Amino acid sequence: MIRALLLSALFLSAGSASAETMRLAVTTSFENSGLADILLPQIAADTGIDIELIVVGTGQALRLGEAGDVDAVLVHSKAAEEAFVAAGNATHRREIMYNDFVIIGPGNDPAGIAQAGDAPEALARIATAQAPFVSRGDDSGTHKAELTLWNAAGIPTEGDWYRPVGAGMGAALNTAVGMGAYVLSDRASWLKFGNKDGMSILFEGDPAMFNQYAYLPVNPARYDHIKAGAAARLEDWLVSERAEVLINGYRVADEQLFTFNAER
């Protein structure tokens, strides 16, 4: 059973008597990063839109969009997003920002992944060593990216060493820390995560671990209640210079978590 964390941003634009509310499905990695706490008050102040966040994995976010339960989605799995648009569930896909995935593991690195030449080799070393690997296993963007890397390595995700948890990024990281296991994480979630306990980034930098976030407004032709106007105003704000400054300026431990790359 997938649980959605429902967060309401209760910020009103300055001087307005009331604000319009729209529902936005976002990934757990976006919410975990803390960036929403920076962006939502400014969105409300600049646009008069209160954003009600539905925080789930990418797969569930797209299903909510397909069902008309949200007005837009902000997710990170390009193939799934393109299929969503092709099916008529969204009017288009707009890239907003990116970061990257990293492989976290115990400091002693029992599988020796720090010496791997690329991500598939790093995963192959984990499988060969039968070292425990925690997977989100929840159809999220991170889970989809992980499965793509296992497929590139030609390794089936089975065996006692492979531990899917069916949960969000925070739960997966906590499980990996508790087990001393490897885990794929988006960089932002890891930097924001507090319970590191001897774990660190052991592999990074492969272009295959690029992590793009995109905005998809739900197609109002499918459902009369979709707030297409608010979704369009939010998109305009997300690609604005104001958003660029806030996204690029957001840091944890003096590290930039996201890079703005929207085309205007």
Backbone as CSV, one residue per row, in Angstrom:
resi,resn,N_x,N_y,N_z,CA_x,CA_y,CA_z,C_x,C_y,C_z
1,MET,0.857,-1.196,0.000,0.000,0.000,0.000,0.889,1.241,0.000
2,ILE,0.641,2.101,-0.952,1.444,3.307,-1.066,0.796,4.411,-0.261
3,ARG,1.609,5.028,0.584,1.083,6.127,1.398,1.507,7.456,0.798
4,ALA,0.567,8.375,0.715,0.880,9.715,0.206,0.950,10.674,1.386
5,LEU,2.009,11.451,1.404,2.148,12.479,2.423,1.585,13.770,1.848
6,LEU,0.513,14.242,2.458,-0.195,15.409,1.952,0.232,16.638,2.743
7,LEU,0.843,17.573,2.025,1.312,18.792,2.670,0.610,19.988,2.046
8,SER,0.126,20.906,2.854,-0.514,22.116,2.342,0.377,23.310,2.636
9,ALA,0.636,24.093,1.619,1.419,25.308,1.795,0.446,26.464,2.006
10,LEU,0.368,26.962,3.221,-0.656,27.951,3.563,-0.048,29.358,3.562
11,PHE,0.368,29.774,2.368,0.957,31.093,2.242,0.123,31.908,1.261
12,LEU,-0.298,33.125,1.649,-1.103,33.982,0.788,-0.233,35.081,0.191
13,SER,-0.522,35.451,-1.032,0.225,36.534,-1.664,-0.084,37.844,-0.948
14,ALA,0.922,38.723,-0.919,0.792,39.973,-0.185,-0.339,40.823,-0.760
15,GLY,-1.211,41.267,0.146,-2.261,42.180,-0.251,-3.479,41.534,-0.869
16,SER,-3.474,40.209,-1.091,-4.650,39.591,-1.716,-5.583,39.085,-0.645
17,ALA,-6.887,39.197,-0.911,-7.875,38.767,0.071,-7.976,37.255,0.109
18,SER,-7.724,36.594,-1.013,-7.793,35.145,-1.048,-6.838,34.646,-2.116
19,ALA,-6.489,33.379,-2.057,-5.551,32.797,-3.015,-6.181,31.562,-3.629
20,GLU,-5.761,31.251,-4.824,-6.222,30.043,-5.500,-5.339,28.886,-5.085
21,THR,-5.959,27.742,-4.815,-5.211,26.548,-4.433,-5.193,25.566,-5.597
22,MET,-4.033,24.979,-5.856,-3.940,23.905,-6.843,-3.155,22.750,-6.257
23,ARG,-3.424,21.554,-6.766,-2.798,20.340,-6.251,-1.661,19.919,-7.183
24,LEU,-0.497,19.724,-6.590,0.703,19.359,-7.340,1.293,18.084,-6.753
25,ALA,1.388,17.029,-7.571,2.031,15.796,-7.130,3.526,15.914,-7.372
26,VAL,4.310,15.686,-6.335,5.768,15.785,-6.432,6.401,14.526,-5.858
27,THR,7.643,14.311,-6.203,8.364,13.130,-5.725,8.820,13.313,-4.284
28,THR,9.026,12.192,-3.605,9.530,12.266,-2.235,10.912,12.902,-2.196
29,SER,11.708,12.699,-3.250,13.051,13.276,-3.266,12.997,14.799,-3.318
30,PHE,12.031,15.345,-4.043,11.876,16.799,-4.089,11.495,17.332,-2.714
31,GLU,10.544,16.687,-2.067,10.108,17.147,-0.743,11.209,16.944,0.292
32,ASN,11.898,15.793,0.232,12.967,15.513,1.197,14.094,16.529,1.123
33,SER,14.314,17.082,-0.053,15.440,18.004,-0.252,15.289,19.300,0.533
34,GLY,14.053,19.659,0.867,13.808,20.927,1.541,13.579,22.092,0.589
35,LEU,13.721,21.852,-0.723,13.549,22.941,-1.686,12.124,23.483,-1.678
36,ALA,11.146,22.607,-1.436,9.755,23.069,-1.406,9.556,24.159,-0.361
37,ASP,10.244,24.061,0.770,10.099,25.068,1.825,10.600,26.434,1.373
38,ILE,11.511,26.445,0.414,12.032,27.695,-0.134,11.113,28.245,-1.223
39,LEU,10.629,27.358,-2.094,9.882,27.802,-3.266,8.428,28.175,-2.978
40,LEU,7.743,27.380,-2.145,6.301,27.575,-1.998,5.907,28.949,-1.460
41,PRO,6.576,29.475,-0.435,6.180,30.820,0.021,6.371,31.878,-1.065
42,GLN,7.435,31.747,-1.866,7.675,32.732,-2.908,6.664,32.601,-4.045
43,ILE,6.292,31.352,-4.365,5.246,31.147,-5.379,3.950,31.816,-4.935
44,ALA,3.587,31.613,-3.670,2.359,32.224,-3.155,2.433,33.742,-3.200
45,ALA,3.574,34.293,-2.815,3.732,35.748,-2.794,3.682,36.340,-4.193
46,ASP,4.289,35.645,-5.159,4.394,36.190,-6.518,3.167,35.922,-7.378
47,THR,2.468,34.822,-7.133,1.388,34.408,-8.044,0.011,34.364,-7.395
48,GLY,-0.046,34.343,-6.060,-1.325,34.172,-5.383,-1.821,32.741,-5.393
49,ILE,-0.941,31.790,-5.734,-1.334,30.375,-5.775,-0.789,29.661,-4.539
50,ASP,-1.686,29.026,-3.801,-1.280,28.129,-2.717,-1.122,26.732,-3.308
51,ILE,0.044,26.130,-3.111,0.320,24.799,-3.654,0.063,23.747,-2.588
52,GLU,-0.839,22.838,-2.885,-1.081,21.687,-2.014,-0.271,20.531,-2.584
53,LEU,0.785,20.148,-1.869,1.671,19.102,-2.361,1.149,17.715,-2.012
54,ILE,1.164,16.811,-2.994,0.912,15.402,-2.768,2.255,14.715,-3.006
55,VAL,2.851,14.205,-1.941,4.225,13.711,-2.007,4.226,12.193,-2.118
56,VAL,4.615,11.686,-3.285,4.595,10.257,-3.586,5.761,9.945,-4.531
57,GLY,5.914,8.694,-4.923,6.879,8.355,-5.945,6.392,8.781,-7.316
58,THR,7.303,8.804,-8.282,6.950,9.248,-9.632,5.810,8.433,-10.229
59,GLY,5.857,7.113,-10.100,4.804,6.282,-10.675,3.439,6.634,-10.123
60,GLN,3.358,6.799,-8.808,2.082,7.161,-8.190,1.675,8.579,-8.561
61,ALA,2.631,9.497,-8.668,2.313,10.866,-9.066,1.673,10.891,-10.449
62,LEU,2.213,10.111,-11.371,1.647,10.060,-12.718,0.267,9.398,-12.719
63,ARG,0.079,8.419,-11.864,-1.249,7.798,-11.770,-2.275,8.787,-11.214
64,LEU,-1.857,9.615,-10.272,-2.760,10.651,-9.752,-3.132,11.640,-10.852
65,GLY,-2.150,11.995,-11.679,-2.433,12.874,-12.800,-3.381,12.243,-13.795
66,GLU,-3.161,10.969,-14.093,-4.019,10.253,-15.035,-5.461,10.203,-14.537
67,ALA,-5.629,10.086,-13.230,-6.964,10.014,-12.634,-7.604,11.390,-12.435
68,GLY,-6.856,12.457,-12.711,-7.389,13.802,-12.508,-7.434,14.225,-11.062
69,ASP,-6.613,13.582,-10.216,-6.615,13.905,-8.794,-5.678,15.058,-8.446
70,VAL,-4.856,15.473,-9.392,-3.981,16.631,-9.206,-4.035,17.471,-10.474
71,ASP,-3.578,18.705,-10.363,-3.604,19.625,-11.507,-2.319,19.582,-12.325
72,ALA,-1.229,19.119,-11.708,0.057,19.019,-12.397,0.948,18.084,-11.603
73,VAL,2.023,17.643,-12.232,2.995,16.800,-11.538,4.398,17.340,-11.798
74,LEU,5.281,17.124,-10.828,6.703,17.462,-10.949,7.473,16.214,-10.559
75,VAL,8.055,15.534,-11.558,8.631,14.205,-11.337,9.956,14.062,-12.077
76,HIS,10.556,12.857,-12.007,11.886,12.690,-12.591,12.090,11.290,-13.174
77,SER,11.359,11.000,-14.232,11.552,9.758,-14.978,11.107,10.006,-16.417
78,LYS,12.064,10.391,-17.268,11.743,10.922,-18.597,10.886,9.971,-19.428
79,ALA,11.240,8.688,-19.475,10.483,7.748,-20.312,9.027,7.673,-19.859
80,ALA,8.814,7.597,-18.540,7.444,7.533,-18.017,6.699,8.830,-18.291
81,GLU,7.392,9.956,-18.196,6.768,11.252,-18.457,6.349,11.367,-19.918
82,GLU,7.224,10.948,-20.823,6.894,11.026,-22.244,5.712,10.127,-22.589
83,ALA,5.638,8.971,-21.952,4.489,8.084,-22.160,3.215,8.728,-21.626
84,PHE,3.323,9.445,-20.523,2.196,10.148,-19.906,1.647,11.212,-20.859
85,VAL,2.557,11.961,-21.479,2.145,12.985,-22.438,1.551,12.336,-23.686
86,ALA,2.206,11.270,-24.190,1.738,10.594,-25.400,0.332,10.023,-25.227
87,ALA,-0.001,9.634,-24.004,-1.330,9.082,-23.722,-2.390,10.169,-23.576
88,GLY,-1.971,11.431,-23.664,-2.926,12.530,-23.562,-3.223,12.968,-22.145
89,ASN,-2.458,12.474,-21.175,-2.720,12.825,-19.778,-2.174,14.197,-19.397
90,ALA,-1.175,14.671,-20.134,-0.612,16.003,-19.910,-0.554,16.730,-21.243
91,THR,-0.616,18.039,-21.199,-0.538,18.807,-22.438,0.882,18.847,-22.990
92,HIS,1.892,18.780,-22.091,3.290,18.825,-22.506,4.180,18.508,-21.308
93,ARG,5.467,18.433,-21.578,6.483,18.184,-20.553,7.496,19.327,-20.609
94,ARG,7.795,19.925,-19.452,8.721,21.073,-19.403,9.832,20.782,-18.395
95,GLU,11.061,20.700,-18.863,12.182,20.453,-17.953,12.447,21.694,-17.117
96,ILE,12.724,21.472,-15.823,12.882,22.585,-14.881,14.286,22.624,-14.275
97,MET,14.780,21.494,-13.781,16.049,21.474,-13.049,16.568,20.044,-13.011
98,TYR,17.815,19.901,-12.570,18.380,18.551,-12.471,19.347,18.468,-11.299
99,ASN,19.611,17.249,-10.882,20.762,16.941,-10.046,21.276,15.583,-10.512
100,ASP,21.764,14.738,-9.628,22.237,13.430,-10.071,22.005,12.393,-8.990
101,PHE,22.099,11.137,-9.400,22.032,10.023,-8.465,23.438,9.661,-8.003
102,VAL,23.523,9.127,-6.805,24.787,8.658,-6.244,24.546,7.305,-5.577
103,ILE,25.595,6.525,-5.433,25.478,5.255,-4.709,26.133,5.442,-3.350
104,ILE,25.338,5.223,-2.323,25.772,5.350,-0.933,26.142,3.970,-0.408
105,GLY,27.105,3.914,0.482,27.456,2.641,1.093,28.292,2.820,2.338
106,PRO,28.599,1.720,3.032,29.407,1.796,4.251,30.839,2.218,3.933
107,GLY,31.455,2.886,4.881,32.781,3.451,4.660,33.841,2.457,4.244
108,ASN,33.722,1.205,4.694,34.741,0.212,4.324,34.540,-0.353,2.923
109,ASP,33.422,-0.015,2.275,33.150,-0.356,0.873,33.485,-1.822,0.552
110,PRO,32.754,-2.772,1.140,33.110,-4.181,0.975,33.079,-4.674,-0.472
111,ALA,32.298,-4.040,-1.336,32.243,-4.458,-2.738,33.239,-3.703,-3.611
112,GLY,33.914,-2.715,-3.052,34.927,-1.974,-3.800,34.365,-1.147,-4.946
113,ILE,33.189,-0.559,-4.748,32.575,0.155,-5.865,33.257,1.487,-6.159
114,ALA,34.010,2.017,-5.203,34.690,3.294,-5.443,35.691,3.183,-6.583
115,GLN,36.147,1.976,-6.886,37.109,1.777,-7.970,36.441,1.443,-9.305
116,ALA,35.100,1.419,-9.341,34.396,1.054,-10.571,34.525,2.158,-11.620
117,GLY,34.516,1.745,-12.894,34.641,2.707,-13.979,33.338,3.375,-14.350
118,ASP,32.224,2.698,-14.094,30.920,3.286,-14.383,29.880,2.670,-13.456
119,ALA,28.643,3.168,-13.536,27.603,2.716,-12.613,27.268,1.233,-12.779
120,PRO,27.110,0.721,-14.017,26.848,-0.721,-14.144,27.949,-1.584,-13.517
121,GLU,29.194,-1.150,-13.651,30.275,-1.919,-13.021,30.169,-1.847,-11.496
122,ALA,29.797,-0.688,-10.972,29.635,-0.562,-9.517,28.568,-1.527,-9.018
123,LEU,27.441,-1.612,-9.741,26.381,-2.533,-9.335,26.821,-3.986,-9.509
124,ALA,27.562,-4.261,-10.562,28.057,-5.626,-10.771,28.962,-6.047,-9.624
125,ARG,29.772,-5.145,-9.122,30.645,-5.456,-7.980,29.817,-5.776,-6.729
126,ILE,28.720,-5.037,-6.541,27.851,-5.302,-5.392,27.244,-6.692,-5.511
127,ALA,26.729,-7.014,-6.700,26.106,-8.323,-6.907,27.121,-9.451,-6.753
128,THR,28.320,-9.275,-7.286,29.358,-10.302,-7.193,29.742,-10.561,-5.740
129,ALA,29.826,-9.478,-4.977,30.186,-9.605,-3.553,29.015,-10.063,-2.699
130,GLN,27.800,-10.119,-3.309,26.583,-10.426,-2.550,26.435,-9.491,-1.352
131,ALA,26.876,-8.244,-1.553,26.746,-7.239,-0.501,25.304,-6.746,-0.477
132,PRO,24.739,-6.476,0.684,23.340,-6.061,0.732,23.117,-4.735,0.004
133,PHE,22.050,-4.703,-0.774,21.656,-3.497,-1.520,20.189,-3.232,-1.232
134,VAL,19.885,-2.032,-0.778,18.514,-1.641,-0.486,17.943,-0.900,-1.694
135,SER,16.806,-1.366,-2.176,16.092,-0.717,-3.279,14.818,-0.083,-2.751
136,ARG,14.459,1.063,-3.292,13.175,1.654,-2.907,12.028,0.727,-3.288
137,GLY,12.089,0.115,-4.437,11.071,-0.854,-4.817,9.662,-0.308,-4.848
138,ASP,9.514,0.968,-5.219,8.208,1.617,-5.098,7.730,2.284,-6.388
139,ASP,8.343,1.953,-7.512,7.944,2.524,-8.804,8.177,4.027,-8.850
140,SER,9.097,4.517,-8.043,9.456,5.935,-8.056,10.442,6.210,-9.186
141,GLY,10.743,7.485,-9.412,11.750,7.817,-10.401,13.104,7.248,-10.049
142,THR,13.445,7.262,-8.763,14.714,6.693,-8.316,14.733,5.187,-8.541
143,HIS,13.641,4.524,-8.238,13.550,3.080,-8.456,13.672,2.760,-9.948
144,LYS,13.006,3.527,-10.795,13.091,3.305,-12.245,14.528,3.492,-12.730
145,ALA,15.204,4.520,-12.225,16.596,4.761,-12.616,17.492,3.613,-12.165
146,GLU,17.252,3.136,-10.962,18.038,2.003,-10.443,17.864,0.770,-11.321
147,LEU,16.623,0.455,-11.685,16.365,-0.720,-12.514,17.021,-0.590,-13.891
148,THR,17.043,0.630,-14.429,17.723,0.857,-15.701,19.211,0.540,-15.584
149,LEU,19.819,0.918,-14.472,21.247,0.647,-14.271,21.515,-0.841,-14.082
150,TRP,20.637,-1.541,-13.354,20.797,-2.996,-13.212,20.667,-3.679,-14.567
151,ASN,19.724,-3.204,-15.371,19.542,-3.774,-16.703,20.782,-3.559,-17.564
152,ALA,21.379,-2.358,-17.463,22.614,-2.073,-18.204,23.752,-2.971,-17.755
153,ALA,23.724,-3.347,-16.465,24.752,-4.249,-15.945,24.472,-5.702,-16.298
154,GLY,23.254,-5.985,-16.776,22.886,-7.354,-17.127,22.703,-8.252,-15.919
155,ILE,22.257,-7.663,-14.818,22.144,-8.413,-13.559,20.694,-8.412,-13.092
156,PRO,20.102,-9.589,-12.855,18.731,-9.643,-12.336,18.690,-9.188,-10.885
157,THR,17.629,-8.512,-10.524,17.483,-8.006,-9.150,16.769,-9.076,-8.319
158,GLU,17.540,-10.055,-7.907,16.986,-11.148,-7.106,18.080,-11.700,-6.209
159,GLY,17.661,-12.398,-5.175,18.610,-12.944,-4.212,18.460,-12.276,-2.862
160,ASP,18.981,-12.922,-1.827,18.841,-12.403,-0.473,19.569,-11.081,-0.272
161,TRP,20.570,-10.803,-1.091,21.342,-9.569,-0.943,20.571,-8.341,-1.428
162,TYR,19.536,-8.547,-2.251,18.772,-7.445,-2.836,17.503,-7.225,-2.005
163,ARG,17.375,-6.049,-1.393,16.320,-5.806,-0.406,15.400,-4.645,-0.796
164,PRO,14.337,-4.893,-1.557,13.376,-3.818,-1.840,12.543,-3.507,-0.604
165,VAL,12.305,-2.210,-0.358,11.565,-1.818,0.841,10.178,-1.262,0.529
166,GLY,9.905,-0.912,-0.735,8.590,-0.388,-1.082,8.254,0.885,-0.346
167,ALA,9.218,1.784,-0.251,9.013,3.007,0.532,9.785,4.164,-0.093
168,GLY,9.638,5.338,0.505,10.275,6.547,0.004,11.762,6.587,0.263
169,MET,12.385,7.676,-0.188,13.841,7.780,-0.115,14.348,7.810,1.317
170,GLY,13.663,8.532,2.188,14.107,8.597,3.575,14.098,7.235,4.243
171,ALA,13.018,6.471,4.031,12.917,5.132,4.618,13.977,4.208,4.042
172,ALA,14.229,4.320,2.733,15.253,3.478,2.115,16.634,3.804,2.670
173,LEU,16.921,5.077,2.851,18.220,5.467,3.411,18.360,4.989,4.850
174,ASN,17.300,5.125,5.641,17.364,4.636,7.023,17.603,3.136,7.073
175,THR,16.936,2.399,6.180,17.122,0.952,6.131,18.549,0.609,5.742
176,ALA,19.082,1.301,4.737,20.453,1.033,4.297,21.457,1.332,5.405
177,VAL,21.261,2.431,6.108,22.162,2.766,7.215,22.097,1.697,8.291
178,GLY,20.881,1.257,8.632,20.724,0.233,9.664,21.364,-1.088,9.295
179,MET,21.380,-1.418,7.996,21.938,-2.687,7.530,23.397,-2.580,7.104
180,GLY,23.915,-1.365,6.983,25.242,-1.195,6.397,25.228,-1.619,4.935
181,ALA,24.147,-1.256,4.217,23.937,-1.704,2.837,24.180,-0.566,1.856
182,TYR,24.348,-0.931,0.595,24.423,0.043,-0.483,23.006,0.481,-0.858
183,VAL,22.901,1.697,-1.428,21.598,2.203,-1.863,21.826,3.316,-2.890
184,LEU,20.955,3.376,-3.891,20.982,4.488,-4.847,20.090,5.595,-4.313
185,SER,20.620,6.813,-4.310,19.856,7.965,-3.824,20.071,9.140,-4.756
186,ASP,19.089,10.027,-4.822,19.364,11.317,-5.443,20.253,12.101,-4.480
187,ARG,21.122,12.909,-5.039,22.103,13.620,-4.212,21.434,14.533,-3.181
188,ALA,20.357,15.208,-3.581,19.706,16.156,-2.681,19.196,15.472,-1.418
189,SER,18.546,14.313,-1.578,18.020,13.603,-0.401,19.141,13.175,0.526
190,TRP,20.254,12.725,-0.056,21.368,12.280,0.780,21.990,13.446,1.537
191,LEU,22.189,14.577,0.883,22.798,15.718,1.559,21.914,16.226,2.695
192,LYS,20.601,16.163,2.499,19.666,16.637,3.519,19.475,15.608,4.637
193,PHE,19.795,14.349,4.383,19.547,13.249,5.312,20.459,13.375,6.540
194,GLY,19.898,13.184,7.724,20.671,13.398,8.941,21.376,12.177,9.496
195,ASN,20.828,10.982,9.274,21.307,9.765,9.938,22.351,9.030,9.091
196,LYS,23.510,9.655,8.842,24.489,9.070,7.920,25.299,7.939,8.568
197,ASP,25.683,8.061,9.817,26.251,6.975,10.626,27.280,6.110,9.877
198,GLY,28.359,6.726,9.425,29.435,5.962,8.801,29.229,5.656,7.334
199,MET,28.113,6.087,6.764,27.831,5.874,5.338,28.276,7.117,4.556
200,SER,28.614,6.917,3.286,29.052,8.040,2.468,28.811,7.737,1.000
201,ILE,28.970,8.764,0.169,28.898,8.569,-1.279,30.150,7.816,-1.711
202,LEU,29.950,6.658,-2.335,31.077,5.846,-2.778,31.237,5.822,-4.285
203,PHE,30.142,6.110,-4.998,30.252,6.186,-6.452,29.360,7.309,-6.963
204,GLU,29.913,8.109,-7.889,29.180,9.238,-8.459,29.823,9.623,-9.787
205,GLY,29.132,10.469,-10.533,29.738,11.076,-11.702,29.476,10.415,-13.041
206,ASP,28.826,9.260,-13.062,28.510,8.625,-14.335,27.381,9.419,-15.007
207,PRO,27.524,9.800,-16.290,26.439,10.517,-16.969,25.108,9.764,-16.946
208,ALA,25.158,8.434,-16.812,23.924,7.641,-16.749,23.142,7.916,-15.470
209,MET,23.752,8.610,-14.515,23.095,8.897,-13.244,22.551,10.326,-13.193
210,PHE,22.477,10.966,-14.349,21.847,12.284,-14.474,20.379,12.178,-14.074
211,ASN,19.868,13.189,-13.375,18.524,13.127,-12.795,17.757,14.411,-13.101
212,GLN,16.954,14.353,-14.168,16.200,15.525,-14.626,14.805,15.552,-14.011
213,TYR,14.394,16.728,-13.533,13.034,16.942,-13.036,12.237,17.736,-14.069
214,ALA,10.982,17.335,-14.287,10.146,18.001,-15.279,8.746,18.244,-14.730
215,TYR,8.123,19.275,-15.270,6.774,19.697,-14.877,5.807,19.303,-15.981
216,LEU,4.698,18.655,-15.594,3.689,18.219,-16.564,2.311,18.677,-16.093
217,PRO,1.706,19.660,-16.769,0.338,20.052,-16.408,-0.666,19.026,-16.928
218,VAL,-1.569,18.627,-16.074,-2.576,17.633,-16.465,-3.493,18.232,-17.519
219,ASN,-3.870,17.414,-18.487,-4.681,17.860,-19.625,-6.100,18.219,-19.170
220,PRO,-6.503,19.490,-19.257,-7.846,19.872,-18.803,-8.954,19.318,-19.693
221,ALA,-8.588,18.841,-20.894,-9.604,18.237,-21.757,-10.109,16.920,-21.188
222,ARG,-9.320,16.328,-20.291,-9.730,15.065,-19.670,-10.701,15.277,-18.511
223,TYR,-10.525,16.374,-17.790,-11.325,16.618,-16.581,-11.656,18.101,-16.482
224,ASP,-12.939,18.418,-16.301,-13.368,19.809,-16.231,-12.831,20.536,-15.005
225,HIS,-12.537,19.793,-13.935,-12.149,20.447,-12.689,-10.668,20.808,-12.622
226,ILE,-9.858,20.397,-13.598,-8.429,20.709,-13.579,-8.225,22.219,-13.639
227,LYS,-7.381,22.749,-12.782,-7.129,24.185,-12.715,-5.996,24.544,-13.678
228,ALA,-6.347,24.562,-14.944,-5.349,24.770,-15.991,-4.718,26.158,-15.909
229,GLY,-5.498,27.152,-15.548,-4.961,28.500,-15.446,-3.901,28.610,-14.370
230,ALA,-4.196,28.043,-13.192,-3.218,28.065,-12.098,-1.987,27.248,-12.467
231,ALA,-2.193,26.104,-13.116,-1.061,25.268,-13.527,-0.169,26.009,-14.518
232,ALA,-0.768,26.784,-15.413,0.017,27.553,-16.380,0.782,28.678,-15.689
233,ARG,0.157,29.345,-14.724,0.853,30.413,-13.995,2.001,29.846,-13.171
234,LEU,1.797,28.674,-12.589,2.871,28.042,-11.844,4.033,27.697,-12.773
235,GLU,3.726,27.169,-13.950,4.790,26.844,-14.906,5.579,28.096,-15.290
236,ASP,4.879,29.190,-15.549,5.561,30.440,-15.875,6.512,30.844,-14.754
237,TRP,6.066,30.662,-13.508,6.923,31.022,-12.384,8.133,30.072,-12.298
238,LEU,7.910,28.776,-12.509,8.991,27.792,-12.379,10.111,27.999,-13.394
239,VAL,9.815,28.651,-14.507,10.851,28.896,-15.511,11.333,30.353,-15.481
240,SER,10.952,31.082,-14.456,11.295,32.500,-14.360,12.694,32.701,-13.779
241,GLU,13.181,33.922,-13.896,14.485,34.258,-13.315,14.446,34.142,-11.793
242,ARG,13.311,34.472,-11.194,13.162,34.336,-9.738,13.373,32.889,-9.312
243,ALA,12.737,31.950,-10.026,12.902,30.530,-9.705,14.341,30.090,-9.919
244,GLU,14.957,30.570,-10.993,16.348,30.194,-11.280,17.275,30.579,-10.131
245,VAL,17.108,31.781,-9.621,17.956,32.247,-8.515,17.742,31.390,-7.266
246,LEU,16.483,31.100,-6.947,16.198,30.327,-5.741,16.663,28.883,-5.869
247,ILE,16.449,28.269,-7.035,16.845,26.875,-7.230,18.367,26.741,-7.207
248,ASN,19.048,27.595,-7.960,20.512,27.507,-7.994,21.148,27.923,-6.680
249,GLY,20.458,28.761,-5.926,21.019,29.243,-4.667,20.765,28.342,-3.478
250,TYR,19.930,27.307,-3.656,19.602,26.448,-2.524,20.749,25.487,-2.248
251,ARG,21.286,25.530,-1.029,22.457,24.723,-0.674,22.256,24.039,0.671
252,VAL,22.874,22.885,0.798,22.964,22.166,2.068,24.424,21.772,2.247
253,ALA,24.979,22.037,3.421,26.395,21.754,3.680,27.272,22.379,2.596
254,ASP,26.885,23.581,2.170,27.611,24.357,1.167,27.662,23.679,-0.202
255,GLU,26.754,22.753,-0.453,26.670,22.101,-1.762,25.362,22.455,-2.430
256,GLN,25.423,22.794,-3.706,24.225,23.095,-4.481,23.470,21.808,-4.756
257,LEU,22.160,21.788,-4.476,21.380,20.555,-4.595,20.735,20.380,-5.964
258,PHE,20.364,21.474,-6.617,19.714,21.412,-7.926,20.309,22.465,-8.843
259,THR,20.259,22.188,-10.132,20.686,23.165,-11.142,19.510,23.442,-12.076
260,PHE,19.148,24.699,-12.185,18.049,25.133,-13.066,18.484,24.965,-14.525
261,ASN,17.624,24.380,-15.351,17.950,24.262,-16.779,16.723,24.417,-17.687
262,ALA,15.716,25.118,-17.190,14.509,25.333,-18.009,14.818,26.274,-19.173
263,GLU,14.229,25.953,-20.326,14.342,26.837,-21.478,13.191,27.842,-21.444
264,ARG,13.507,29.084,-21.764,12.465,30.125,-21.745,12.043,30.464,-23.169
